[in-house]
Amino acid sequence: MKQLLTKTALLLGVAALARPDSSAQVSLVGQLRTRTELRHGLGNLPVKNSPAAAFTSQRTRLTFGYKWQRVTFQAAVQDVRVWGQDASTINSADGNRLMVHEAWADLLLINRADSTMKFKPIDKLSLKIGRQELVYDDVRLLGNLDWLQQGRRFDAALLKAQHRGWAVDLGVGFNQNTDAFSVAGTYYTPANVPASALSTRNVSLAIPAGFLPTNGKGGAPVVANAVGTNGQNQQFKSFQMLYATRKFGSTKFSGLFFKDDFQKYRIDSLGNATQGYVYGRRYDVAGTNSRLTYGAMLTGLFGLGTSKAQWQAFSYWQSGKDRDGLRLRNAYHYGANVMFQKGLLGFGPGYEVLSGNNDPTLKAGETNRFDPLYGTPHRHWGYMDYFYVGTGAPAGGLRDAFLKFRYASSRLSTTFDVHYFALAGTTYNRMPDAPTGAVLNAKLGIEYDFVATYLLNKFTTLELGYAVMNGTNTLEYAKQGTMNQKDKLGTWGYLMINIRPDFFDTKPTAIK
């Protein structure tokens, strides 16, 4: 079926070329993106004296677009893999990594510019439905996570309105595991469940539908830093959102309300005394835990003689309950930054805070941790991906003070960022040899990120990156639950080639 989608997109593209008199616009864009990485401490501090890891990953994507005056359609098929992951000759047992990344249509319902439409209470209204990327503002809370080869997409419906300078999006999504006739109710297991798992006696036990294994007893992973919804495959059962934006001169306002609902669960286990046990969560409890995220962002531009400055300020809050049923209390995320630009050079400072648990005041059944939803952490909290990704983030939250430098010409651009990371809340040191009530030093570490991007031609870019994390014992403990067992210096480098040919582009473009 997935191979059929690829062939269909190609056939549609050829058919469109065969009809040059058509008023519709057709596009067919490919992408081949390879990234070779050398990792020694990406995401977590490395084990002492451990070797670095090296590999090349690849994304291959084909995006077909069709636009008529009242309908816009897009489908993207992609394949993601690591070089050498498959044998040179594979069979059906090796699996298939081809997947549909996007498949949506945007149906125009109202357009005042269209004389054939009689009902025009507002300037424009359309319905976008299907598998799609949600990309808003600076992808801080909602983004396509394009840095990851597999990216991120949502199955959703968006009602998009425009009127008198305002743009408003209303979105909904509802997830289910299967459409089988034998399934009753709408219980939802929010992850890709493995077919089997090893028990406490090292016996492989089959995992039934609706059961999600975890690392420890009581259904809770044995880690110091539980991961958030941004950095894992813990999918919501449903969501509802409202996004509104408008420009006022050189200042842009945007407001977001996002509600995501998580299926409730109960603690359970599989197995017996002979086979051993697999502990986990069974998602067959009625009801959901609902989390509310709301706030606003302001961005603007102002001139300073021959220079200019871009600024940003934002503030968001969370309330309700997190996916595990903990009540969110005083969870917030705020920050501000500015970038001064003069000619080809730019620099600017910034500061932001994501709240975390404050141990002296934390109450049972509550959490103070702000979870940055479904954005792109790689873009904001260091390229080393220590925070709010699959490796988790400190329970004490995060303070990030940074300084960024930029250079950009027509072909070459470079960036150099320095981040000072620290805990946002007071965190107790619970190591066995620590005295009762001992508090961790707030400093997590300093990260240095360098990236150079070169435009080889209009379809191809080369990107080189190198990053260093100079961490502390607090970072080791907050991320991995140990002290003095990991190297405090993490390094990471990569070389990425991104080729995006537009197969219908026949006009040569000179690069000056």
Phi, psi and omega in degrees: 000316182291322176295327178297323178298318179298314180296323179296317179299319179294318180294321177297320178297317178295320179297322179295321178294331181284353180235074183293344181275358182292143179275352180282154176255129182237138178226150176216110185238132178255164174212131170234110183236113176251144180221116177263126185235147171238108188249132171210074181114026175278127177085321176215153176298141184283153173296142182302136177063019179276149179282160176283157176254139179227138179194168175234127175250160185216137170245130173240121185226141176233120183244120178253132179232145179221129182227121174242174187295338181235358180219134170240131183232141177213139175222134179231125178247134183223156174232129181235131180198166173260137178303129180088357181295331177250150173294161181297333172237115186250163174231184186296338181288344181283349178087172184227121182260008176287134182212160175273114178277317177221146172199094186218162174227142179244107185263118180282121183259322181222136177207111182294337179283350181263111183291341181279350178266125184269328183268109186223063180289335177227172184294315184202143177212132179216161178240118178252120188224141178126193178282123190207160173275143172250108184236111183228138178053233182262028181052030179289318181246330178227117182204172182270001177049046189294341179299319176292141182299323182280343178065192177220142177216163181232147169267111191202169172234132180238127171260114190248121182239145174227133180198123175051046177089345178272144171235127183230130176243129172249123184232148176218152174210147179218122185253146176214153184279328186202162175246023182296145181295333185280354184271129178249146179078187182234032177297139186230124175269115195273040180198165174280104187278132178292156180288332180210166178209151180280136180276180179294346175253018177064032176256135180280119180247139178290140181260119180282166177297142177087000181243129181243111180294148174232179186275344187218173178294156178079005177078009181247131178299143179274079178218155179280342187228092178298136182283154180264176181294339180290330191248028181200184182263022177283093186276148174287160174278323178204162175212155173222137182218153173225125179231132180225141180212152177199146176263136175238093186067238179266006181250135179246130176253140172216136179236145184226135168234122183225124178243120175241140187244132183243134180300133175289156182219170173232154179285135184208174177210159177243155174104192180208182184296331181282313183279338190092177187236149168245118181269150180182201184236136179249123186264072177226028179257133181293144175101172181224158168263121187252131180245135179249130175235129184209150180165192186211161179223141174239134174229150182201176182217135175216157183261149177227081184067239178273001179251171175219161182222134173255134182231159181210140175216142184206160176203131181224154178228159175227141177216182185090222180229146177279184187295339180264005177089004176285138180283129179279122181230124177055046176262127187210163176213121179218162178178172178204152177204163178215145178232115178270132184235129175222110183065232182272354186253148177210151175203157179183150177264168176196162180207137176209159184225134169243119187296152176222181180291132175258102191305319182296335184245358183291133180255153179299138179081005181236163174215146177253007188280126173274130179251118185283045170048236190233054182262208181235086182301328182303329183282336191246321190244047175092135182287348179282353174057053175269346190227132174062035175235198184297338179270003174088186180212154181303140177297338180278008178079196187211135166247133184229110172254127188220160175224129185238141178238141183225146169221132183215120172244188184293331181245322187247134172225143179226151176224146175220118183240142174237125180243135169251113184255140178210159176292145178270333181240161177290128183236127179286147172271109184255021173296148184304328183268004181272141177294155180300131178083005179295138184252137177289146168299136186291335186293127177264322180157176177239132181243140178239123183237127177235133178221134174236131181237131182236129179274104183285315172205181188292348178250353191227132173234147174249137181227129179239132181223149176212135184218150180226132172248118175260092189267179182233174174297329177297318178297316179299314182292314184293332182262327189231358174076015179231172173221142176059026176246352182239151170297142181269358179245115177250140180229156181200133176223155180206157172229122184237135175245122184240111181247120182231081179284138172262106189292343180259002180273113182247002181267123177291139180240124178274139177255119182272000000 
